[in-house]
Amino acid sequence: MKKNILFLMAVFFVSFYCNSQQKEINNYKYIIVSDKFDFVKEKDQYQTSSLTKFLLKKNGFEVLLESEEYPEDLKSDRCAALFATVIDESTMFKSRLAIQLKDCFNKVVYTSGFGESREKEYKKSYQLAIRNAHKNMSEMVYTPLPKNEKVIQKDIKAHTPPVVTKVIDTDVTQEIIKKNDTGVKKIPSNILYAQVNENGYQLVNTKPEVLFLLLNTNVKNVFIIKDKNGILYKKNTGWIAEYYTKGKLIVEEYQVKF
């Protein structure tokens, strides 16, 4: 019974992490594809970069090679784009490639499953492996965020993610709620400090008082919030706490010092 519960929890967190990953990708309109991948000797050798650009356009993004002319909004803010490359785990007998997307801080945002090919000719083999890797990206489709969520995208570009909450627990924040002209509730950034305990961490503020008890999971950068029916996960440079209080979902963003 315990194993079944743990398995269901693992499935939930993996699914949740994938959904969070998709939402993070939706913050980006552009993808810039590297002119030269590490496993080839020349720019766009075997049309590997051109093919990757062509395939990613099918996912709804505006895609450019890094040597192409950028739109004005992208010239002024390269962090409005994701940067695509192809990672190589090929062997002597087969090509094995995956498409990877990073943000402007070189943080990996998305990695596809690996595509493989046993074609002997390099061009055919690399291109087929890239196509097969892209088939694993069918769920990754760019969908513009609703207008009421664009404030999040704007702050990501400014490199200073805001604290955005749907419902604010005043006992936790101890801050005065402010509203911007979009009507989205915001509170100043909260810094918490992580202290290791037996099964994870406890997060304390500067008073100090313990706000959250975290339990480790098998998913990177995802923790269970003990006794709060919720989770804490990393998003961009911040950490998002989502939990239920009196039947209401509370979503808060923190800066956590591990």
C-alpha positions in Angstrom: 0.0 0.0 0.0 2.8 2.4 0.9 4.6 1.6 -2.3 1.4 2.4 -4.3 1.1 5.8 -2.5 4.7 6.7 -3.2 4.3 5.7 -6.9 1.2 7.9 -7.3 2.9 10.8 -5.6 5.9 10.4 -7.9 3.6 10.4 -11.0 1.8 13.5 -9.6 5.0 15.4 -9.1 6.5 14.5 -12.5 3.2 15.5 -14.2 3.1 18.7 -12.2 6.8 19.5 -13.1 6.0 19.0 -16.8 3.0 21.3 -16.6 5.2 23.9 -14.8 7.9 23.5 -17.5 5.3 24.1 -20.2 4.0 27.2 -18.5 7.6 28.5 -18.2 8.2 27.9 -21.9 5.1 30.0 -22.7 6.9 33.0 -21.3 9.1 33.0 -24.4 8.0 33.9 -27.9 11.4 33.4 -29.6 13.9 30.6 -30.0 17.4 31.2 -31.2 19.1 28.2 -32.7 22.9 27.8 -32.5 24.6 28.1 -35.9 27.0 25.3 -35.0 26.3 22.3 -32.7 29.2 20.8 -30.8 29.2 17.5 -32.7 29.8 19.0 -36.1 32.9 20.9 -37.4 31.2 23.7 -39.4 28.3 26.1 -39.1 25.1 24.3 -40.1 27.0 21.3 -41.3 24.6 18.7 -42.7 21.9 21.4 -42.3 21.6 20.4 -38.6 20.9 23.9 -37.5 18.5 24.8 -40.4 16.5 21.6 -39.8 16.2 22.3 -36.0 15.0 25.8 -36.8 12.4 24.4 -39.3 11.1 21.8 -36.8 10.8 24.2 -33.9 8.7 26.6 -36.0 6.1 23.8 -36.0 5.7 24.3 -32.2 4.4 27.8 -32.7 7.6 29.8 -31.9 9.3 32.5 -33.9 12.7 30.8 -34.6 15.9 32.3 -35.8 19.5 31.2 -36.3 21.9 33.1 -34.1 23.5 34.7 -37.1 20.2 36.1 -38.5 18.8 39.6 -38.0 16.8 39.9 -34.8 13.5 41.7 -34.4 13.7 45.0 -32.5 12.2 43.7 -29.3 14.7 40.9 -29.3 17.6 43.1 -30.0 16.9 45.1 -26.9 16.3 42.1 -24.7 17.9 38.7 -25.5 16.3 37.3 -22.4 13.0 37.3 -24.4 14.3 34.2 -26.2 15.2 30.6 -25.5 18.4 29.3 -27.0 18.3 25.9 -28.7 21.1 23.5 -29.2 21.4 19.7 -29.9 23.1 17.5 -27.4 24.9 14.4 -28.6 25.2 11.0 -27.0 26.0 9.1 -30.2 27.9 5.8 -30.4 29.9 4.2 -33.2 26.9 2.5 -34.5 24.1 5.0 -34.1 23.3 8.7 -33.8 21.6 9.7 -30.6 20.5 13.3 -30.3 18.2 15.5 -28.2 17.0 19.1 -28.5 17.7 21.3 -25.5 16.4 24.8 -24.7 18.2 27.2 -22.3 17.3 30.7 -21.1 19.7 33.7 -21.2 21.2 32.7 -17.9 22.2 29.3 -19.4 19.7 27.5 -17.3 18.1 24.4 -19.0 14.4 25.0 -19.4 13.5 22.0 -21.6 15.2 18.9 -23.0 13.5 16.6 -25.4 13.7 12.8 -25.4 16.5 11.4 -27.5 16.0 10.6 -31.1 18.1 7.8 -32.7 19.2 6.7 -36.2 21.4 3.9 -37.5 21.9 5.4 -41.0 25.5 5.1 -42.0 25.7 8.5 -43.8 26.3 11.4 -41.4 23.8 13.7 -43.0 20.9 11.2 -43.1 21.8 9.9 -39.7 22.0 13.3 -37.9 18.9 14.6 -39.6 16.8 11.6 -38.8 17.9 11.6 -35.2 17.0 15.3 -34.9 13.6 14.6 -36.4 13.0 11.7 -34.1 14.0 13.9 -31.1 11.5 16.6 -32.2 8.7 14.0 -32.3 9.1 13.9 -28.5 8.3 17.6 -28.3 4.7 17.4 -29.6 3.3 18.6 -26.2 5.6 21.7 -26.3 3.4 24.2 -28.2 3.8 28.0 -27.7 0.6 29.5 -26.4 0.6 33.2 -25.6 -0.2 33.8 -21.9 -3.5 35.5 -21.0 -3.3 39.2 -20.5 -3.6 39.0 -16.7 -0.4 36.8 -16.7 1.8 39.1 -18.8 3.1 40.9 -15.8 5.0 37.7 -15.0 6.6 37.7 -18.4 7.5 41.3 -18.2 9.3 40.9 -14.9 11.2 37.9 -16.1 12.6 40.0 -18.9 13.6 42.6 -16.4 15.4 39.8 -14.5 13.6 40.7 -11.3 10.7 38.2 -10.9 7.9 39.6 -8.8 6.1 38.0 -5.9 2.6 37.3 -7.4 -0.1 35.7 -5.3 -3.6 34.5 -6.0 -4.5 34.5 -2.3 -2.2 35.9 0.3 -1.8 34.5 3.8 -1.1 37.6 5.9 0.1 35.6 8.8 2.9 34.3 6.6 3.9 37.4 4.7 3.6 40.0 7.4 3.6 42.6 4.6 1.3 45.3 3.3 -0.4 44.2 0.1 0.2 46.5 -2.8 -1.6 46.6 -6.2 -0.1 47.6 -9.5 -2.2 49.1 -12.4 -3.0 45.6 -13.7 -4.9 44.7 -10.6 -2.6 41.8 -9.8 -1.8 41.5 -6.1 1.9 41.8 -5.2 4.0 41.7 -2.1 7.7 42.6 -1.8 10.2 39.8 -2.2 10.5 37.4 0.8 13.8 35.9 1.5 13.8 32.6 3.4 16.8 30.6 4.6 16.9 26.8 4.3 18.1 24.7 7.3 18.8 21.0 6.8 16.7 18.6 8.8 16.3 14.8 8.8 14.0 14.5 5.7 14.6 17.8 3.9 14.7 21.4 5.1 13.0 23.9 7.2 12.6 27.4 5.8 12.9 30.3 8.2 12.5 34.1 7.8 14.6 36.9 9.4 12.6 37.0 12.7 13.4 34.1 12.8 10.4 31.8 12.6 9.8 28.6 10.6 7.4 29.1 7.7 7.6 25.8 5.9 8.8 22.2 6.6 10.0 20.6 3.4 10.2 16.9 2.6 12.5 15.7 -0.2 11.2 14.1 -3.4 12.8 12.2 -6.3 12.1 15.2 -8.6 14.8 17.8 -8.8 13.9 21.2 -7.2 10.4 19.9 -6.0 9.6 19.5 -2.3 6.5 18.5 -0.4 5.3 21.2 2.1 4.6 19.2 5.2 1.2 19.7 6.9 0.1 22.2 4.3 -1.2 20.0 1.4 1.2 21.6 -1.0 4.5 21.7 -2.8 7.5 24.1 -3.3 9.2 24.1 -6.7 11.8 26.2 -8.5 10.8 28.6 -11.3 13.3 30.8 -13.0 15.3 32.3 -10.1 12.6 32.1 -7.5 10.7 29.4 -5.6 6.9 28.9 -5.8 4.9 27.6 -2.8 1.5 26.3 -3.7 -0.7 24.9 -0.9 -4.3 24.9 0.3 -5.7 26.8 3.3 -9.4 26.5 4.1 -10.1 25.2 0.6 -8.3 28.0 -1.2 -5.2 27.6 -3.3 -2.4 29.9 -2.1 0.4 30.6 -4.6 3.5 32.6 -3.3 6.9 33.3 -4.6 10.0 33.4 -2.4 13.8 33.8 -2.7 15.3 30.8 -0.9 18.9 30.7 0.3 20.0 27.1 0.5 
